Amino acid sequence: MCYHASTPNHAELQKFFTEMHVSKEIVPYYHVSGFVRPYLPVTLNNEIDSIVLARWKLIPFWVKSEEEANKYANTLNATSEDIFEKASYKNAITKTRGLLYVKGFFEPHATDGKKNNESYFVQVQDQPIFTLGIVWNKWQDYNTFSIITTEANDFMADIHNVGKRMPLIIPEDKRHNWLLADGRDEIESLMQPYSGEMKAHRTFRVMAAGGVDTNVPTITDEI
């Protein structure tokens, strides 16, 4: 599953997405865990010409307080196969979708095929910034989201070799389709394992960092 990501700053987003209005409140993360519920750069389908901030971990309307939100079930990721049935997502997926802008994401690897003991930093080939498909919900006075996941493609199955999952990567030529999709059939047709070229290398084990500060430029270095 995708619980760890690296995200671009305001200047990088403005450089690569010149036609978009980019919020000046965006700050970069070299590595961030979804479990701290960070605010990350997204485009939501109610404002498709803007890159704004939304908070990772979708919170449904029936959660009434921040304390409850912190304790609520793990909604960092939403599996594509049952997203139309699960209570947290079934109303949102047909109405409120978006894109998360990342420079890459971290996935675990098990050298023995059984227990995750390594971390890999994964990117799309020749794309310094790429987009992941999300489902979102406005909760209280801010927006929250989950990253949608699919079955792993062959490349990711070798890396995430225990869970064999990957985030939904939305290619550049499908971004508007994803944001504006109408109906379940069209949405499902876009929730497929990524078929383009990818790359990855082993990094510091961010999933077991303990008290180490991982939000540093060298965290994505190959080891």
PEBEL-V898313 format. One line per field, one symbol per residue. ss: DSSP state (H for helix, E for strand, L for the rest). phi: phi as a letter, one per 40 degrees, with the letter a starting at -180 (. if undefined). burial: I if it has 24 or more other ideal C-beta (glycine too) atoms within 12 Angstrom, else O. A space follows every 50 residues. Layout:
BEGIN
ss = ???
phi = ???
burial = ???
END
This chain:
BEGIN
ss = LLLEEEELLHHHHHHHLLLLEELLLLLLEEEEEHHHLLEEEEEELLLLLE EEEEEELLLLLLLLLHHHHHHLLLLLEEEHHHLLLLLLLLLLLLLLEEEE EELEEEEEELLLLLLLLEEEEEEELLLLLEEEEEEEEEELLEEEEEEEEE ELLHHHHHHLLLLLEEELEELHHHHHHHHHLLLHHHHHHHLLLLLLLEEE EEELLHHHLLLLLLLLHHHHLLL
phi = .cbbabbccdccccccbccccbccccbcbcaaccccfccbcabbccacbb bbbacchcbccccbacccccccdcbcbbcccbccbcdcbcccccbbbabb cbcibbbcbbccgbbcbbbbcbbcdgbdbbbbcbbbacbfbacbabccbb dccccccccccccfbacccccdcbccdccbdbgccccccccbdcbccbaa acbdcccbcgcccbcbdcccccb
burial = IIIIIIIIIIOOIOOOIOOIOIIOOIOIIIIIIIOOIIIIIIIIIOOOOI IIIIIIIIIIOOOOOOOOIOOIOOIIIIIIOOIIOIOIIOOIIOOIIIII IIIIIIIIIOOOOOOIOIIIIIIIOOIOIIIIIIIIIOIOOIIIIIIIII OIIOIIOOIIIIIIIIIIIIIOOIIOOIIOIOOOOOIOOIIIIIOOOIOI OOIIIIIOOOOOOIIOOOIIOOO
END
